[in-house]
Amino acid sequence: MVGLSGQTLTEEERDMLRHPMVGAVILFSRNYDNPQQLQALIGEIHRLRDPQLLVSVDHEGGRVQRFCKGFTRLPPMRRLGEVYDDDPKRARRLA
């Protein structure tokens, strides 16, 4: 799993992502401006390889939400645990 330097791929990153030892990409705030830009970045990543690379994000919700603008805010996962303590069925539905 490798990270990227910015919101678009450099030629060096394209070469790195084509390497057979790379299986996934992890995205961070530095890789995000808006949903359209993100969609274009992921599309470019996916076009580099077949089968496509797995694309993930370091994103836990609450204080750690890498993509905010254009995305639903997620509560801290501990909040779901608190709901679960009182109402497991509701917590599963919220999750």
N, C-alpha and C positions, 0 to 999 in steps of 0.2 A: 504494500500500500504506500503510495507516494503522494506528496502534496505538490501544489502548484504555486508559482510566485505571484500571479495576478489574475486579472479578469479575462485575459485571453491567453492562448497558448503561445509560447515562444517556439522557435524551431528546435531548440535543444530539448524542450519538454515534449514535443511531438516525437522526437527520436527516442527519448526515454520511455514514453508510453507504448511505443512499438516493441520494446524489448520483451522477450518472452518471460522473463522473471518478474515482470510487473503484472499484478493481477487486479489492482484496484487503485482508485484515486480517492483521497479525502479532501473535502473542500472546507474552507474557513471563511471568515468575514472578508478577508482580503480578496477573495475570489468572487464576491457578490456586489453588484450595483442595483440590479432590478430583475424582476422575473424574466423578462425577455432576454437580457444579457446572459442570465444563468442558463436558460434554455439553449441558447446558441452555443455556449461553452460546453455543456453536456453533449449536445449534438455533435460538436466537433470531436470530442473525446470518443464518443461511440463510433464515429465513422473511421477512426484510426485502426480498429481491430475487429476481427471476427473470430471467435465470439467477442462481443462487446465487453469492455472493462466494466467492472462494478464501480459505481460512483456513489460515495457516501458523504456525510457531513458530520462534523464534530458539533453535535447539537443535543443538549439535554433538556431544554426547556427552562423556564424561569430566567435566571440571570445569564444562562448560557444558551442563547438563541442566536445563531450566526446570521440567519436571514430573517429580517423583520419586515422591511418595507415590501408590501405585497403578499405577505404570509400571515396566517393566523398565529397570534401569540399563544404559546403553550405555557401552562403553569409549571412550576417546579414539580418534578415527579414525586417528591415527598408529599405534595398536596394530594395526589391520587392515593397514596398510602394512608393518609389521614381519613379520606373519604371511605376507603376500603375498611378501615377499622370500624366504622359506623354502618356502612351499607355496601358489602362486597359486590352485589349485583349492580348497583349504581356505578361503582368505581370501574367495573369491567366495561360498562356501557360508555363511560366517559373516555376510557383509554382507547 
